[in-house]
Amino acid sequence: MSNASRPLTRHEVKAQNSRNYLLKQRTDFVEKHGEDLGAFYFLIMLLQTHGRKMLRRGDVQGLRRLAHDLHGLYVKHTQQ
């Protein structure tokens, strides 16, 4: 008997609902703004959401890592 027939746990349902919500959000951004700009707006929304959660938790190291990674991306794509 496979695991596919068992009901999902509460944690699995929550994770699935979260994934579905994010996919819907991305689709909505893309439909409204086009593929490139929609994907960019979706990424900004994710960064804002995760940054806000880190701030509420007081996760200064997480915020610093996020800022460092964003700066690295900026430098990578703006250097010639």
Secondary structure in CASP SS format (residue, H / E / C, confidence):
PFRMAT SS
TARGET T0000
AUTHOR 0000-0000-0000
METHOD secondary structure of the structure
MODEL  1
M C 1.00
S C 1.00
N H 1.00
A H 1.00
S H 1.00
R C 1.00
P C 1.00
L C 1.00
T C 1.00
R H 1.00
H H 1.00
E H 1.00
V H 1.00
K H 1.00
A H 1.00
Q H 1.00
N H 1.00
S H 1.00
R H 1.00
N H 1.00
Y H 1.00
L H 1.00
L H 1.00
K H 1.00
Q H 1.00
R H 1.00
T H 1.00
D H 1.00
F H 1.00
V H 1.00
E H 1.00
K H 1.00
H H 1.00
G C 1.00
E H 1.00
D H 1.00
L H 1.00
G H 1.00
A H 1.00
F H 1.00
Y H 1.00
F H 1.00
L H 1.00
I H 1.00
M H 1.00
L H 1.00
L H 1.00
Q H 1.00
T H 1.00
H H 1.00
G H 1.00
R H 1.00
K H 1.00
M H 1.00
L H 1.00
R H 1.00
R H 1.00
G C 1.00
D C 1.00
V H 1.00
Q H 1.00
G H 1.00
L H 1.00
R H 1.00
R H 1.00
L H 1.00
A H 1.00
H H 1.00
D H 1.00
L H 1.00
H H 1.00
G H 1.00
L H 1.00
Y H 1.00
V H 1.00
K H 1.00
H H 1.00
T H 1.00
Q C 1.00
Q C 1.00
END
